[in-house]
Amino acid sequence: MVSDCTDAPMCSTQQLKDLQKAVHRIHVADPALDYLQEILAYTRIPDRYQQGLSPRAGLGLLAVAKAWAFLEGRDYLLPDDIQQLLPAVAGHRLQNTQPGNHKQTLIKDLIEAIPVP
């Protein structure tokens, strides 16, 4: 109900900064970074997608995956975190060069094409 809303903050500024620092400290092993780079490179193969994912898209996906790992109670990132969040973070950017393929199919094909370390 709208009348139940409040202006009270959920956490203090310092608590928010502490949470951001904790997410920043999430460990990302080299195989997970390699996996992310392979995903980006795969999207840049000619005749597959109209436009590949940029380095900035990779950084965004990495940041979201680290936050996800933190919310899952881990201090490390798994390649599965990247897989799980890829559709939400990058799905809107991927367009196939061949008409008729749906976004879900593009993401599924991408995930299946890159072996998980």
N, C-alpha and C positions, 0 to 999 in steps of 0.2 A: 504494500500500500504506500502511496506517495507520502502520506503524513508520517510514515515511519522513518523517512530519510532524515539524515542528520548531516551537519556540516563538520562534525568532529573528525579530525584526521585519524586514519587507521594506524599510522605510526609516525614517529617524530622524524624530523629531517635527518638527524644523526642515525636513527635506525635504518632509514632508507639508504643512506650512504654506506652503512655497514653491510647491508644486504648486497649492494652493488659491488663492494669489495670482495665479498664472499663468492659471488658469481665470477668475478674476474679471476679468482684464484683456482677455479675448477681446472684440474689437470687435463690436458689434451695430449695424448700420446701421438708419436709420429705416424703410426698406422692410421689413426683416425684423421689426421690432417691429410695424409696421402689419399685416403678414401674421398675426402671432400674435394680435393683437387682433381681426382679422377672423374668425379661427377661433373665438375665444371668443364673439364676438357671434353668429356663425352658430349656435352650439349653444344660444343663448338665444332663438331665434325660437320663438314659441308653436307648439304642435302638431307640433314636429319631434322634440324630445327631452324626456324626462320632467323632466330637470333639466340646465341648462346648466353649462358649465365656469366655475368661479369665478376671480376674480383670483388667488387663491392657486394654483390649478391652472396658470394662465398663468405665474406666477413659477417654479413647479416645472419646467414644461416648458422655460422659458428657461434655467434653471440646468443642467438635464441636457443641453440642446442645446449650451450653451457648453462643457461638459465633453467632449461628443462631438467638437466642433470641435477642442478641444485635443488629444484623443487621436488625431485624424486629422492632426495636425501643422500645423494652421492657427491663425492669430491672429485670425480673423474667423469669424463665424457665417453660414451660408447658410440660406435658407428650406428647402432640402432637409433640413438637419439637423432642423428642426422636424417636417417631414413624416415623416421616418424614425422619430423617437422618439415621435410622437403616440400610436400604438397602445399602446406599453408604458407610457407615463406616464398617459394619460387614458382609454384604452379601457375600463377597468373601471368608469368613472364614467358613461359614456354609455349610456342606455337609450332606445330609441325609444318613442314614444307608441303605435305600432302593433305589436301582437304578431306574432311570427314572424320579425322581422329579426334577423340574427346580428350580433354585434359587429364582425366583419370587414367586413360590408356597411356598417354605420354609419360606420366609420372611412373606408372607401374612398369613400363618397358625400360625406363631409365634405371630404376632401382634394380630390376632383374639383370640388367646388362653389366652392372659393376659389382664384382665380387666383394663381399664384406670381409674385411681382414680379421 
